[in-house]
Amino acid sequence: MNNFGDMIKQAQEMQKKMKELQEGLANLEVEGSSGGGLVKITVTGKGEVKKIKIDPSLMKPEESEILEDLIVAAFNEAKKKSEEASAEEMKKLTGGLNLPPGFKMPF
């Protein structure tokens, strides 16, 4: 019965660490850019957009299509960095255990 109690204790500790990780990801910010830095987007570790910075040289009506494409590219880069940072933090928490995609913690 002692092993079961230890497993419960470990699961509770993992749950506590997961909560701390999720709070940390909410505070983590990463930046994606495109167009040689003309468009920059900052997102949280949870993928929420925090800030968009657009170089004034792109604020011309004839440049709108280029600007739209650059915003999408910058967001996608920032999102990818956010996902990589989240995966790295999760890897630290699980001790390198590769969990299946979509696996939700806590249990």
KAGI-V244031 format. One line per field, one symbol per residue. phi: phi as a letter, one per 20 degrees, with the letter a starting at -180 (. if undefined). burial: + if it has 24 or more other C-alpha atoms within 12 Angstrom, else -. A space follows every 50 residues. Layout:
# KAGI-V244031
phi=???
burial=???
This chain:
# KAGI-V244031
phi=.fffffffffffffffffffffffffefcccdcbmmnfcccdcefenefd bcccfgfeedgfdfffggfffffffffffffffffffffffffemnfeef gnfddfg
burial=-----------------+--++--+--+++++++---++++++++++++- -+++------------+--++-+++++++++++-+++-++--+------- -------
